[in-house]
Amino acid sequence: FEGNEKCGSKEQRLTGESRREGEMDMPRNVTKKIQINGTEEQIQEVLRFLQDDEMGAGSIDFRKITPMPQWVYGSSPDEIEFTKETEMKWGRENLSHGWAKLHWGTKWNAYGLADKRNGQGNAIHFQTAWDGIPKLMQKIAWIFPDIEVEYWFASEDVGSSRNGYYRFKEEKTLEKRTNAAFTKEAYEFWFDVWGGMPAYIRYNAATDNYEHLSEEEYDY
């Protein structure tokens, strides 16, 4: 098969916005943060390895961790229309989104890379569709056995249980935890991963927890 390796245009991968246009089964965006712990030389080596060749420092390209083979049909649902006939002809696992889901844990490459927190320090912030990708992130620690990788993820649904934290060293998971839905810990975990508290959330001192404003209080 002839495949385009772009996996989404540069603009799409920076913002992630156009990925949802016209999509019947619109995914929930999941923001992620990985942090590389080691010497400065080791950190820079890993960040250079992970970065997208077009976007440079502060980006991440899943193809660097697990390359997509040339024979995979298509690069992303944004560029090539996949039909049931296409899937029946080639097999879902041989289409880019099917192959990516199987090998990356998500159907697209990283997007949302225009995060202002990127390009500085030893962390990268990015987004994927639907869920966390701990297995792919652990592979970074396997490729670079002298460093540790910390990984956070949280769904766009503020305070939901779809969140998690991992710490990896080589093939080992040194630490793993999640926060129960709508607990103070889940909200504050979300604020840290996404970079702030939304305007429709407030802290309630009486319950020592956060809550969503009502429709009367906020124009959703």
CORUR-V903043 format. One record per residue. RES is the residue in one small letter. PHI is phi in degrees with one decimal (* if undefined). PSI is psi in radians with two decimals (* if undefined). D_LAST is the distance of its C-alpha to the last C-alpha in whole Angstrom. Layout:
res=<RES RES>
phi=<PHI PHI>
psi=<PSI PSI>
d_last=<D_LAST D_LAST>
This chain:
res=<f e g n e k c g s k e q r l t g e s r r e g e m d m p r n v t k k i q i n g t e e q i q e v l r f l q d d e m g a g s i d f r k i t p m p q w v y g s s p d e i e f t k e t e m k w g r e n l s h g w a k l h w g t k w n a y g l a d k r n g q g n a i h f q t a w d g i p k l m q k i a w i f p d i e v e y w f a s e d v g s s r n g y y r f k e e k t l e k r t n a a f t k e a y e f w f d v w g g m p a y i r y n a a t d n y e h l s e e e y d y>
phi=<* -101.6 -119.6 -96.0 -84.0 -58.6 55.0 104.3 -69.6 -58.6 -63.4 -61.9 -73.6 -71.8 -99.6 77.8 -67.4 -71.7 -63.7 -96.4 -69.1 73.9 -81.9 -68.5 -110.8 -66.9 -76.4 -84.3 -72.8 -123.0 -87.2 -131.8 -138.3 -117.1 -128.6 -99.1 -111.7 173.7 -72.2 -59.0 -63.9 -66.0 -59.7 -65.4 -62.0 -67.5 -63.1 -65.8 -63.2 -79.7 -66.3 -68.6 -62.7 -83.5 -88.4 77.5 -56.5 89.3 -109.3 -142.8 -126.9 -61.0 -66.5 -75.0 -84.0 -133.9 -60.4 -83.9 -61.6 -61.9 -79.4 -64.7 -76.4 85.9 -113.3 -164.6 -61.6 -73.8 -107.1 -127.2 -78.4 -99.9 -114.0 -62.6 -66.5 -62.1 -65.4 -66.9 -70.9 -102.4 92.4 -57.1 -69.3 -99.9 -93.1 -57.8 -72.0 -71.6 -63.1 -63.5 -61.1 -72.9 -103.5 -106.3 91.1 -155.6 -82.3 -127.2 -68.9 -60.2 -140.2 67.5 -82.1 -82.3 -55.6 -63.8 -78.9 -79.8 91.0 -133.4 73.0 -113.5 -122.3 -128.5 -109.6 -158.2 -128.0 -139.4 -91.4 77.8 -150.6 -74.8 -131.8 -61.1 -64.2 -68.1 -68.6 -65.4 -62.6 -62.3 -68.2 -74.5 -67.7 -117.9 -68.2 -89.3 -115.9 -111.7 -118.7 -104.6 -140.9 -120.1 -148.9 -152.7 -65.4 -65.4 -77.0 -59.7 81.8 -72.4 -80.7 -81.5 -151.5 -177.2 -134.3 -135.0 -132.0 -116.4 -141.3 52.7 -89.3 -98.2 -97.2 -78.6 -154.0 -152.5 -156.7 -131.8 -114.4 -61.5 -58.9 59.3 -90.0 -57.8 -64.4 -65.9 -63.3 -68.3 -62.0 -61.1 -57.9 -68.3 -70.1 -85.8 95.1 146.3 -96.5 -63.7 -67.1 -92.7 -114.4 -138.9 -91.2 -110.2 -64.8 -66.2 -100.8 51.9 -152.4 -100.4 -150.4 -81.3 -68.5 -74.2 -64.6 -72.3 -91.6 -144.2 -85.6 -73.6>
psi=<2.67 2.09 2.55 2.15 0.08 -0.67 0.75 2.50 2.91 -0.77 -0.74 -0.73 -0.47 -0.80 -0.65 -0.10 -0.81 -0.20 -0.43 -0.11 2.19 0.12 2.19 -0.72 1.34 2.21 2.74 2.25 2.43 2.08 2.45 2.70 2.24 2.50 2.27 2.15 2.17 -2.85 2.85 -0.70 -0.74 -0.75 -0.83 -0.61 -0.79 -0.77 -0.68 -0.68 -0.71 -0.45 2.56 2.34 -0.52 -0.66 -0.45 -2.66 2.41 0.04 2.98 2.41 1.98 -0.41 -0.35 -0.53 -0.89 1.71 2.46 2.17 2.65 -0.49 -0.17 2.31 2.00 2.93 -0.62 2.72 -0.29 -0.46 -0.51 2.27 2.12 2.21 2.97 -0.57 -0.71 -0.77 -0.70 -0.61 -0.82 -0.38 2.35 -0.66 -0.22 -0.01 2.66 -0.76 -0.56 -0.74 -0.77 -0.73 -0.66 -0.70 -0.41 -0.38 0.05 2.68 -0.20 2.86 2.98 2.53 -3.03 0.52 -0.02 0.22 2.23 -0.31 -0.20 2.76 -0.02 2.50 -2.69 0.35 2.67 2.31 2.36 3.06 2.71 3.08 2.38 -0.99 3.14 2.85 1.00 -0.62 -0.70 -0.69 -0.60 -0.51 -0.49 -0.74 -0.48 -0.69 -0.65 1.47 -0.22 -0.06 2.92 2.57 2.19 2.48 2.20 2.56 2.61 2.31 2.78 -0.26 1.83 2.18 0.05 2.97 -0.09 1.35 2.90 2.77 2.38 2.64 2.15 2.55 1.99 -2.22 0.06 2.49 1.86 -0.49 2.49 2.31 2.71 2.87 2.32 2.60 2.37 0.48 2.86 -0.68 -0.69 -0.73 -0.86 -0.55 -0.79 -0.80 -0.70 -0.77 -0.74 -0.28 0.52 2.97 2.21 2.76 -0.36 0.16 2.48 2.77 2.34 1.88 -0.51 -0.64 -0.12 0.81 3.02 2.79 2.72 2.44 2.64 2.93 -0.46 -0.49 -0.37 2.39 1.62 *>
d_last=<45 44 41 39 38 35 32 30 30 30 27 25 27 26 22 21 19 21 22 19 20 22 22 22 21 19 19 17 18 20 21 25 27 31 33 37 40 43 45 44 46 45 41 42 44 41 38 40 41 37 36 35 39 37 34 36 36 32 32 32 34 34 37 39 39 40 41 40 43 44 45 41 40 37 35 31 30 28 32 34 33 34 35 36 39 39 38 41 43 43 41 37 39 40 37 35 32 34 37 34 32 36 37 34 31 29 29 28 30 28 25 23 26 25 24 25 27 29 32 34 35 35 32 30 26 25 23 24 23 22 24 27 30 32 35 35 34 37 40 39 41 44 44 45 46 47 43 40 37 34 31 27 24 21 18 15 14 14 17 18 22 22 23 27 29 33 36 39 42 44 44 43 39 40 37 34 31 28 26 25 21 19 22 22 24 21 19 21 23 19 19 22 22 19 20 18 15 12 10 8 12 15 18 20 24 25 24 24 21 17 14 11 9 9 7 9 9 6 4 0>
